[in-house]
């Protein structure tokens, strides 16, 4: 019996996903586990420790503060910071975090910071923009950047990387193949002028690894795949959703035809209706767009539509015809009733749904 709202995290499923993704790689290819955004809503410290024990070679976070938290919790493996902010570069060095340098500003600022702290050959990662147009040096700048880094003793280039824009969409194969080619040419140009050490390469995300194995290079970055999703509109065998969000029925109301439910009276009963109130709302990660019949939960194995507007701490669902009572268990999503389908039905993606699950919801690891 569920006594409160909680997020259950299945470590057996996480291990299965990790090992499945490993089978897609050659034995020499490194696997980087992306644990940014609280490990996509799971708990970055717990997940990183578990994956470190399984043998993950690298970790990635979005911001330096996330990396600091991992280091303070005892994570030893290298940590790549994908979007470091210049103001925090000193902390990156203090906690042995490896920044992505993606612009002239970040490059020059980090070299200055490393020099001021008397660092020698501090590991950094250089990102090039091959088509996502989000972060990264333009590929035509590979020569001057390589020449600058070649003469700087304070840093060394650990890797060259880029980010695929549409690897999950097989209709965009031509674009992705163009990205792979451009990335390879950019790397070749860079190492022609950078001789201090040989950087490794990484380009593939989860869908890139599955759809474009020829581009695995020396490392791949796996995020959403570790948590059981491939974001490709068809499940890849071997990936199992890790998270189950469960709650319970707080109260049941029997309302008459013409009565309303929730703020702004956006739901008006057309017939006598049984309404269940659940203790989870948009402060817990259930966005407003799941309301008014767009989203749903499962009670006694049946789908119950969310009616009215989502509240801060509660949602109301239509349980007419469903055998249930106050205190009964409710599944928002699990490995059978996927977060992916729930999100898609409301015009969003699994990333947004799972990463938004509030930290006030307890995590349970099984």
C-alpha positions in Angstrom: 0.0 0.0 0.0 1.3 3.4 -1.0 1.4 5.8 2.0 2.8 8.9 0.3 3.9 10.1 -3.1 7.3 8.8 -4.0 9.6 8.1 -7.0 10.8 4.5 -7.1 14.1 4.0 -8.9 14.8 0.4 -10.0 18.6 -0.1 -9.8 18.3 -3.5 -11.6 16.8 -1.7 -14.6 19.6 0.9 -14.4 22.2 -1.8 -14.5 20.4 -3.6 -17.3 20.4 -0.4 -19.4 24.1 0.3 -18.6 25.1 -3.2 -19.7 22.9 -3.1 -22.8 24.5 0.2 -23.9 27.9 -1.3 -23.3 27.1 -4.2 -25.6 26.7 -1.6 -28.4 30.3 -0.5 -27.9 33.7 -2.0 -28.7 35.7 -3.1 -25.7 38.0 -0.1 -26.0 35.3 2.6 -26.2 34.7 4.6 -23.0 31.1 5.2 -21.8 30.4 8.6 -20.2 27.3 8.7 -18.0 25.4 11.9 -18.1 24.1 12.7 -14.6 23.2 16.4 -15.0 19.9 17.8 -13.7 19.9 15.5 -10.6 20.5 12.5 -13.0 17.4 13.4 -15.0 15.4 13.5 -11.8 16.7 10.3 -10.2 19.4 11.5 -7.7 22.7 12.3 -9.2 24.9 11.3 -6.2 23.2 7.9 -5.8 23.1 7.2 -9.5 26.8 8.3 -10.0 28.0 6.1 -7.2 26.1 3.1 -8.6 27.4 3.6 -12.1 30.9 4.2 -10.9 30.8 0.8 -9.2 29.5 -0.7 -12.5 32.5 0.7 -14.3 31.4 4.0 -16.0 34.5 5.7 -17.4 33.4 9.3 -17.2 30.6 11.5 -15.9 29.1 14.6 -17.3 27.1 17.4 -15.6 25.8 20.7 -17.0 27.2 23.1 -14.4 30.2 23.2 -12.0 28.0 23.2 -8.9 26.7 19.8 -10.0 30.2 18.5 -10.3 31.2 19.9 -6.9 28.3 18.0 -5.3 29.6 14.7 -6.9 33.1 15.3 -5.7 32.0 16.1 -2.2 30.1 12.8 -2.2 33.2 10.8 -3.1 33.0 10.4 -6.9 36.5 9.7 -8.2 36.0 9.3 -11.9 36.7 12.2 -14.3 33.8 14.7 -14.5 33.2 16.8 -17.7 31.3 20.0 -17.2 29.3 20.6 -20.4 28.3 24.3 -19.8 30.6 25.8 -17.2 30.3 29.4 -16.3 33.4 31.6 -16.2 32.6 32.9 -12.7 33.0 29.4 -11.3 36.3 28.3 -13.0 38.3 28.5 -9.8 35.9 26.0 -8.2 36.3 23.7 -11.2 40.0 23.6 -10.5 39.6 23.2 -6.8 37.4 20.1 -7.3 39.3 18.7 -10.3 36.4 19.2 -12.7 37.1 19.2 -16.5 35.5 22.1 -18.3 34.2 22.2 -21.8 35.7 25.2 -23.6 33.3 26.3 -26.3 34.1 30.0 -27.1 37.0 32.4 -27.2 35.7 33.9 -23.9 35.7 30.5 -22.0 39.0 29.5 -23.5 40.9 32.6 -22.6 39.3 32.9 -19.1 40.1 29.3 -18.2 43.7 29.6 -19.4 44.1 32.7 -17.3 42.5 31.0 -14.2 44.7 27.9 -14.6 47.8 30.0 -15.0 47.0 32.1 -11.9 46.7 28.8 -9.9 50.0 27.6 -11.3 48.4 24.6 -13.0 50.3 22.6 -15.7 48.6 20.5 -18.3 45.1 20.9 -16.7 42.6 18.7 -18.6 40.0 20.6 -20.7 37.6 19.6 -23.5 37.1 21.6 -26.6 33.7 21.7 -28.2 33.0 22.4 -31.8 29.6 23.3 -33.3 28.9 20.9 -36.2 25.2 21.8 -36.6 23.3 21.9 -33.4 24.1 25.7 -33.2 23.9 25.8 -29.4 27.4 25.8 -28.0 30.8 25.3 -29.6 33.6 26.9 -31.7 32.9 27.2 -35.4 34.7 24.4 -37.1 36.7 26.8 -39.3 38.5 28.0 -36.1 40.1 24.6 -35.5 43.6 25.7 -36.6 44.0 29.0 -34.6 42.5 27.3 -31.5 44.9 24.4 -31.8 47.8 26.7 -32.2 46.9 28.7 -29.2 46.4 25.6 -27.0 49.6 24.1 -28.3 51.7 26.9 -26.7 49.7 27.1 -23.5 51.5 25.0 -20.8 48.7 25.5 -18.2 46.2 23.3 -20.0 46.0 20.2 -22.2 43.2 19.1 -24.4 41.7 15.9 -23.1 39.1 15.6 -25.8 37.5 17.1 -28.9 33.7 16.8 -29.0 30.5 17.9 -30.6 26.8 17.3 -30.2 24.4 15.6 -32.7 21.3 17.5 -33.5 18.9 14.9 -34.9 20.4 11.4 -34.3 17.1 10.0 -33.1 15.3 11.0 -36.4 16.1 8.6 -39.2 14.5 11.1 -41.6 17.5 13.3 -40.9 20.2 10.7 -41.7 21.8 12.8 -44.3 22.2 15.7 -41.9 23.6 13.5 -39.2 26.1 11.9 -41.6 27.2 15.4 -42.6 27.8 16.2 -38.9 29.9 13.1 -38.5 32.0 13.9 -41.5 32.4 17.5 -40.4 33.4 16.5 -36.9 36.0 14.1 -38.3 37.5 16.7 -40.6 37.6 19.2 -37.7 39.4 16.8 -35.5 42.0 16.0 -38.2 42.6 19.7 -38.7 43.0 20.3 -35.0 45.5 17.5 -34.3 47.5 18.7 -37.3 48.5 21.7 -35.3 48.1 20.5 -31.7 50.9 18.1 -30.8 51.2 18.1 -27.0 49.1 15.1 -26.6 46.4 13.1 -28.5 42.9 14.0 -27.5 40.1 11.5 -27.7 36.8 12.1 -29.6 33.2 11.9 -28.6 30.1 12.8 -30.6 27.4 10.2 -30.0 24.5 10.4 -27.5 22.2 7.5 -26.8 20.4 7.6 -30.1 23.6 8.3 -31.9 25.2 5.2 -30.4 22.2 3.1 -31.5 21.7 4.5 -35.0 25.2 5.5 -36.0 27.7 3.0 -34.4 30.3 4.1 -37.0 30.6 7.3 -35.0 31.3 5.9 -31.5 35.0 7.0 -31.7 36.8 6.7 -28.4 33.8 7.6 -26.1 30.1 8.0 -26.2 27.8 10.1 -23.9 24.8 8.2 -22.6 22.1 10.1 -20.7 18.4 9.3 -21.4 19.3 5.8 -22.4 20.6 4.9 -19.0 17.2 5.9 -17.5 15.3 3.7 -20.0 14.4 5.9 -22.9 15.8 6.2 -26.4 13.6 9.2 -27.6 13.2 7.6 -31.1 9.5 6.8 -31.1 10.3 3.1 -31.0 11.6 1.3 -28.0 15.0 -0.3 -28.4 15.0 -3.8 -26.9 17.1 -3.8 -23.9 16.2 -0.4 -22.4 13.9 -0.5 -19.4 12.4 2.7 -17.7 14.1 3.1 -14.3 11.6 5.4 -12.7 8.1 4.8 -11.3 6.1 7.7 -9.9 3.4 6.6 -7.4 0.9 8.4 -5.2 -2.4 7.7 -3.5 -6.0 8.8 -3.3 -6.4 11.5 -0.6 -10.2 11.9 -1.0 -13.1 11.0 -3.2 -16.0 13.3 -4.0 -19.2 12.3 -5.8 -20.3 15.4 -7.7 -23.6 16.1 -9.5 -24.2 17.0 -13.1 -23.4 20.7 -13.6 -20.9 20.9 -10.6 -17.4 22.0 -11.3 -13.9 20.8 -10.3 -10.8 22.9 -9.6 -9.7 26.4 -10.1 -11.6 28.6 -12.7 -14.2 25.8 -12.9 -12.6 24.5 -16.1 -14.3 21.1 -15.6 -18.1 20.9 -15.5 -19.6 17.5 -14.9 -21.9 16.5 -17.7 -23.2 13.5 -15.7 -22.8 12.4 -12.0 -19.1 11.9 -11.6 -16.7 10.4 -9.1 -13.6 12.5 -8.5 -10.4 11.4 -6.7 -7.9 14.0 -5.3 -4.2 13.0 -5.4 -1.4 14.7 -3.4 0.8 15.7 -6.4 0.8 18.9 -8.4 2.8 21.3 -10.5 5.2 22.0 -7.6 6.0 18.3 -7.9 6.7 18.4 -11.6 3.2 17.8 -13.0 2.8 20.7 -15.4 -0.4 22.6 -16.0 -0.6 21.1 -19.5 -1.4 17.7 -18.0 -4.7 19.0 -16.8 -8.2 19.2 -18.4 -8.2 15.7 -19.8 -4.8 15.8 -21.4 -2.9 13.7 -18.8 -3.9 10.7 -16.8 -2.9 8.2 -14.1 -3.7 4.5 -13.5 -5.9 3.3 -10.7 -6.8 -0.4 -10.3 -5.2 -0.9 -13.7 -7.5 1.6 -15.4 -6.7 5.0 -16.9 -8.2 7.9 -15.0 -8.1 11.3 -16.8 -6.9 14.4 -14.9 -9.8 16.8 -14.8 -9.8 20.6 -14.2 -6.6 22.5 -13.7 -3.5 21.1 -12.1 -3.0 22.7 -8.6 0.2 23.5 -6.8 0.1 20.4 -4.7 -2.9 18.3 -6.0 -4.6 17.0 -9.1 -8.1 15.6 -9.5 -8.9 12.6 -11.6 -12.1 11.1 -12.9 -12.6 7.7 -11.3 -16.2 7.1 -12.4 -16.6 3.4 -13.0 -13.2 2.5 -11.3 -13.2 0.4 -8.2 -11.3 2.5 -5.7 -11.4 4.1 -2.3 -9.4 6.7 -0.3 -5.9 5.5 0.4 -5.6 3.3 -2.7 -2.4 3.3 -4.8 -2.1 5.4 -7.9 0.5 5.0 -10.7 1.5 8.2 -12.6 4.0 6.3 -14.7 6.1 3.1 -14.4 7.9 0.6 -16.7 4.5 -0.5 -18.1 2.7 2.8 -18.3 5.6 4.8 -19.6 6.5 8.4 -18.9 7.2 8.7 -22.6 3.6 8.0 -23.6 2.2 10.3 -20.9 4.6 13.1 -22.0 3.9 12.6 -25.7 0.2 12.8 -25.2 0.6 16.3 -23.7 2.9 17.6 -26.4 6.2 17.2 -24.6 9.0 14.6 -24.1 10.1 12.2 -21.4 13.1 14.4 -20.6 10.9 17.2 -19.4 8.6 15.0 -17.4 11.2 13.0 -15.5 13.7 15.9 -15.0 10.9 18.0 -13.5 10.0 15.7 -10.7 10.5 17.8 -7.6 13.1 17.0 -4.9 10.4 17.2 -2.3 9.1 13.9 -3.6 11.0 11.1 -1.8 13.2 8.8 -3.9 13.2 5.1 -3.1 15.8 2.8 -4.5 14.9 -0.8 -5.1 
